[in-house]
Amino acid sequence: MQQHKVTSDGFYYKITIAVIILICVMAVSCCLGSSGIGLRDVITYFTGRGDELSSTTLTIIGKIRVPRTLTATLVGGALAAVGCVMQGLFRNPMADPSVLGISSGAALGASVAIITGLNGVIIFEAFTGAYIGAVAGAVVTWLMVFTIASQNGKYDTSSTLLAGIAISSIMSALITVLMTLHLEQMERVYMWMLGTFSASTPSKTKLLAAVVLVLMPILILISPRIDVLKLGKETAMTLGVDQKKTLALCLGICSCLLAFCVANSGIIGFVGLIIPHIASFFKVTRMRRRLSLSFMTGAIFMVVCDTVCKTVVAPGELAIGAVTSLIGAPYFLFLLMSSRIRGGRERSSV
């Protein structure tokens, strides 16, 4: 009983530190950019004294910096959480959100909207053509993966993984074909796919926040079932956890989160791969706690990366996907080399 108390206290201490760090980096991010905004101005805005600020400062903070920072926070946390779930469900430390093909499907939907000229269509202010196309593409991709994976009557991790990889390859090939046939639009599609938060608006941010704040608690609530699934299908069934239903529910929620993340920011790689590993350094093994820490760590990581993107070459801007890849790819290689070295030591000891 005493050991459980120590573990629990340790977790809440870590999550509190993560929240404090997140608030700090978000405040710094709201200050930095092509236009200089002081920390005092940001504090003034958030304390409800916006009438003391100039109209220009109020517009920059309220309609540009805050929506962008909140979007980066939500997207980073959601991508990290999805990656954590994927690695737990597929029992593969190299799994990430791209294994289901949802990101590629969303990118294809957005690409079609951009190429056909539907990107300028706005519905309810929050939706552009690319936004709607990305969400629709993700939904269609998930339905395809689910249908193919359940063709043999056995909906399991292996069939889902293989179906996701195949569909992802097809979607990526179709994007390449579209870009080749429409060279005049290729730059717009390519830049969108690299990822950016520059198109964030208050209405889009509110919609994304609603989706994340509804789905993330559900995912955290059902996450202990993933721990049970690690014991094996028969054992899980004995404990009252149905593998098929758990897979369908978890992957359905993850697909919805991915759809809105890609719709808001484009494709951002490596976040869902490396952040769950970074969260594992906190010595948290239970899925619910690891998922929570992954969300907070991913949010911090994404806000920091976005701050780098908008300040390094200001008034220009780097693609967020390029920055996360520059950080994530070396870390991926480090994980690969470490696993091989560890495996060699284990074989030599035997």
Secondary structure, 3 states (H helix, E strand, C coil): CHHHHHHHHHHHHHHHHHHHHHHHHHHHHHHCCCCCCCHHHHHHHHCCCHHHCCHHHHHHHHHHHHHHHHHHHHHHHHHHHHHHHHHHHCCCCCCCHHHHCHHHHHHHHHHHHHHCCHHHCCECCCECHHHHHHHHHHHHHHHHHHHHHCCCCCCCHHHHHHHHHHHHHHHHHHHHHHHHHCHHHHHHHHHHHHCCCCCCCHHHHHHHHHHHHHHHHHHHHHCHHHHHHCCCHHHHHHCCCCHHHHHHHHHHHHHHHHHHHHHHHCCCCCHHHHHHHHHHCCCCCCHHHHHHHHHHHHHHHHHHHHHHHHHCCCCCCCCHHHHHHHHHHHHHHHHHHHHHHHHHHHHHHC
